[in-house]
Amino acid sequence: MAFSLRKSPSSGVVGLDIDGRYLAAAQVEGDRLVRAATCELPDGLVREGEVTDMPALSEAIKQFASEAKLGKRVRLGVTNQQIVVRVVELPRIEDAQQRDTAVRFQASEAIAMPLDEAVLDHQVAGYGQAPDGAARMQVVLVAARRKMIETLLEAVRKAGLKADSIDLDAFALVRTLAFNGHTDPESARVFCHLGGVTNLAIALGSTCFFTRPLSAVWEDEDAGAKLADEIRLSIDYYMTQAQARPVGEVVLSGPGSGDGELVESLGLHLGLPVIVPAPLGQLDATAVAPGDDPRRYTVAAGLSLGAAA
């Protein structure tokens, strides 16, 4: 099972967000959320995005899937320190097999982990020209520790579910919120999801060029200043990339985005507009049950949408 960054249909597949504090499942058809369910997750099963108690997590997922009457096929998301995202530039290669070979060769230099211990995928993000006029392409390369992925898959399999694919939470986040009122194609945006893991992504339009989990926790004292420091460092790193564009705003999502004081503090410390869009972007969210926090479903909805969005 590799990352699924390429186009895939969403119909019938449930996005399952294993947040660490809760489970959230969402199924999207067209522009509508047609199913949504969530439950709390006991402490200690997932820590900083990695499975730490596989049997207990599997049992929790099994019970949740049964009570929510989920289908067997799910799309999973991951975010933790065992994942690396890099943007590499290569000569434009049209043949898919030759492109895969070239990307894998480039990965051996760009990724700081043995390739035989990693799962890899890539997606062409754009095309351009070198100063001499030669055709070039920008490729988003993703690598993750194989053992981490296999543990997650085993937990889901033992719960009686089938993982249709694995995606990055950051990609799912951008997929849900990318077109929510944003019209400037030359301006990058920071997406920051405040859940069990504070996850950051920087994207141009719907293409994510940078992502990392942050160490700052949104419930911490002086969280606005701490988050601002980490976001600023992430923006600085992103701006060293060849395709980088100035960041115009920060988009907050997840349960922590409901903290108005945090939102205001973060904006003051960053000196950038900080917005909190509708948790499900442009999707019809009437399927969210009264009393449920719709902010829990942002990533799960993006997983269900899949790469076809």
Order of alpha helices (4+ residues) and beta strands (2+ residues): beta-beta-beta-beta-beta-alpha-beta-beta-alpha-beta-beta-alpha-beta-alpha-beta-beta-beta-alpha-beta-alpha-beta-alpha
